[in-house]
Structures are given as structure tokens and as C-alpha cells.
Amino acid sequence: MFSMGAAVLAITLLLFLASAQVQKLLGITGQHVVSRTAGVLLTALAVQFILDGILSVLP
């Protein structure tokens, strides 16, 4: 489990360090796609958390 977390941290660090190059590689359209996809995932997580909270209160 620790090695997976370390791998995610390393990939994140590399992407942060190479963010200018990644931004150029993606272009404007690619950046919009990534942004929209992240927004959809965050919205789905938020809805799931709300539904789990409501269902835990109901009998």
C-alpha cells in the first residue's frame, strides 16, 4: 500500500515539475477536456457523499 502511495506522489511531483510542458502538449482543447472530466468526477463524488449521508439517516 505504501509503495502505491509513493508512486502516486512521484507521478504528481513529476507532473507539477513538468506542468508547462504538459500544458503545451495538451493545448487549449486538451486542458478543457481535462478540466471538464475532473469536474464531472468531483460532481459524481459529491452526489455520492450526499446520497450516502441521506441514506444513513433514513431507516
Secondary structure as the mmCIF struct_conf table of DSSP 4:
data_model
#
loop_
_struct_conf.conf_type_id
_struct_conf.id
_struct_conf.beg_label_comp_id
_struct_conf.beg_label_asym_id
_struct_conf.beg_label_seq_id
_struct_conf.end_label_comp_id
_struct_conf.end_label_asym_id
_struct_conf.end_label_seq_id
HELX_RH_AL_P HELX_RH_AL_P1 PHE A 2 LEU A 17
TURN_TY1_P TURN_TY1_P1 ALA A 18 ALA A 18
HELX_RH_AL_P HELX_RH_AL_P2 SER A 19 VAL A 57
#
